[in-house]
């Protein structure tokens, strides 16, 4: 029987994958990061806890556990990687030293190649998470006005270009003006900053990269997103449909309705 190894970062996505994989009868082994991965994940399947940057120990342990198929899920904040390199083991330091640049896409693609070089097979987790893919159409909150929809169309095009440059996956717009672009701070802080700069009524646009590799860094939306939008007094969330995961969907929709925040999923060709 094959064994799947999950390299789990922060958030609910690795937890949801673990539950789904176990429910499908998969022989799952989890490799979690101390201080980053949700502790509850260890209740789902056998879990090995490692410090961020223990690359050689991770590889050795996965080989010892006879892992072939590997899934990478969950957020590891970019600044954790950049500012913690001095604590990494030699394998991790050498790896980072050979990178052309430190963009998220560059790092994650290099990680996949490193895993493949060691004989592992990085796999697409989407079959286990298809029920979480953001649908197309009006999802929650009041129907958006025509002005908001026009802002969303404008913002989604900008966001797609920004994502392709691997700067971020989120932009904040208002009246067809780019108010904020996601950088190293992440989506939630970008939303808050957009509210501080643009005031009430901003539109949040979140997309995947063109030809998104579903094996890594797939965009995720959840209740923290809606709470950040409430704080920023945003009015519309426009998300690329079928390329984004929606976590805690029922609670997410409940809060969007409660805060009168419109939410739509848009398919982008």
PEHUCOR-V115575 format. One record per pair of residues at least 12 apart in sequence whose C-alpha atoms are under 8 Angstrom apart, sorted by the first residue. I is the first residue (numbers start at 1). GAP is how many residues later the second one is. Records with the same first field share a line. If there is no record, write none. Layout:
I = GAP + GAP
This chain:
1 = 26
2 = 24 + 25 + 65 + 66 + 67
3 = 23 + 24 + 25 + 26 + 63 + 64 + 65 + 66
4 = 22 + 23 + 24 + 25 + 63 + 64 + 65 + 66 + 67
5 = 23 + 24 + 25 + 26 + 57 + 62 + 63 + 64 + 65 + 66
6 = 12 + 22 + 23 + 24 + 25 + 64 + 65 + 66 + 67
7 = 23 + 24 + 25 + 63 + 64 + 65 + 66
8 = 22 + 23 + 24 + 25 + 29 + 64 + 65 + 66
9 = 23 + 24 + 27 + 28 + 63 + 64 + 65 + 66 + 67
10 = 26 + 27 + 28 + 64 + 65 + 66
11 = 26 + 27 + 63 + 64
12 = 26 + 62 + 235
13 = 60 + 61 + 234
14 = 27 + 59 + 60
15 = 23 + 25 + 26
16 = 113
17 = 108 + 111 + 112
18 = 23 + 26 + 27
19 = 25
20 = 108 + 109
21 = 107
22 = 22 + 23
28 = 17 + 18
29 = 16 + 17 + 18 + 19
30 = 12 + 15 + 16 + 17 + 18
31 = 16 + 17 + 18 + 19 + 27
32 = 15 + 16 + 17 + 18
33 = 16 + 17 + 18 + 19
34 = 15 + 16 + 17 + 18
36 = 40
37 = 37
52 = 36
53 = 32 + 34 + 35 + 36 + 39
54 = 34 + 35 + 37 + 38
55 = 33 + 34 + 36 + 37
56 = 33 + 35 + 36
59 = 59
67 = 53
68 = 51 + 52 + 53
69 = 51 + 52 + 53 + 54
70 = 50 + 51 + 52 + 53
71 = 51 + 52 + 53 + 54 + 144
72 = 50 + 143 + 144
73 = 143 + 144
74 = 143
75 = 142
77 = 107 + 109
78 = 26 + 106
79 = 105 + 106
82 = 20
103 = 63 + 64
104 = 62
105 = 61 + 112
108 = 108 + 109
122 = 93
123 = 92
124 = 90 + 91
125 = 89 + 90
126 = 88
132 = 113 + 114 + 115 + 117
133 = 108 + 109 + 110 + 111 + 112 + 113
134 = 105 + 106 + 107 + 108 + 109 + 110 + 111 + 112 + 131
135 = 106 + 107 + 130
136 = 105 + 106 + 128 + 129 + 130 + 131
137 = 127 + 128 + 129
138 = 124 + 125 + 126 + 127
139 = 114 + 123 + 124 + 125 + 126
140 = 113 + 114 + 116 + 117 + 121 + 122 + 123 + 124
141 = 112 + 115 + 116 + 117 + 118 + 119 + 120 + 121 + 122
142 = 115 + 118 + 119 + 120
143 = 119
144 = 92 + 118
147 = 28
148 = 55 + 88
150 = 26
151 = 22 + 23 + 24 + 25 + 52
152 = 21 + 51 + 52 + 53 + 84 + 86
154 = 22
155 = 16 + 17 + 18 + 21 + 23 + 48 + 49 + 50
156 = 15 + 49 + 50 + 51 + 82
158 = 13
159 = 12 + 46 + 47 + 48
160 = 47 + 48 + 49 + 50
163 = 44 + 45 + 46 + 47
164 = 45 + 46
166 = 43
167 = 15 + 16 + 17
168 = 13 + 14 + 15 + 16 + 18
169 = 13 + 18 + 37 + 38 + 39 + 40 + 50
170 = 12 + 17 + 20 + 34 + 35 + 36 + 37
171 = 19 + 33 + 34 + 35
172 = 18 + 19 + 22 + 30 + 31 + 32 + 33
173 = 21 + 29 + 30 + 31 + 32
174 = 24 + 27 + 28 + 29
179 = 15 + 18 + 19
180 = 13 + 14 + 17
187 = 38
188 = 36 + 37 + 40
189 = 39
191 = 13 + 37 + 38 + 41
192 = 36 + 37 + 39 + 40
193 = 39
194 = 38
195 = 36 + 37 + 38 + 39
196 = 36
199 = 33 + 34
200 = 32 + 33 + 34 + 35
201 = 32 + 33 + 34 + 35
202 = 31 + 32 + 33 + 34
203 = 31 + 32 + 33 + 34 + 35
204 = 30 + 32 + 33 + 34
205 = 32 + 33 + 34
206 = 13 + 31 + 32 + 33 + 34
207 = 12 + 32 + 33 + 36 + 37
208 = 32 + 35 + 36
212 = 31
218 = 25 + 26 + 27
219 = 24 + 25 + 26
220 = 24 + 25 + 26 + 27
221 = 23 + 24 + 25 + 26
222 = 24 + 25 + 26 + 27 + 30
223 = 24 + 25 + 28 + 29 + 32
226 = 26 + 29 + 30 + 35
227 = 28
229 = 32
230 = 29 + 31
234 = 27
235 = 25 + 26 + 27
236 = 25 + 26 + 27 + 28
237 = 24 + 25 + 26 + 27
238 = 25 + 26 + 27 + 28
239 = 24 + 25 + 26 + 27
240 = 25 + 26 + 27 + 28
241 = 24 + 25 + 26 + 27
242 = 25
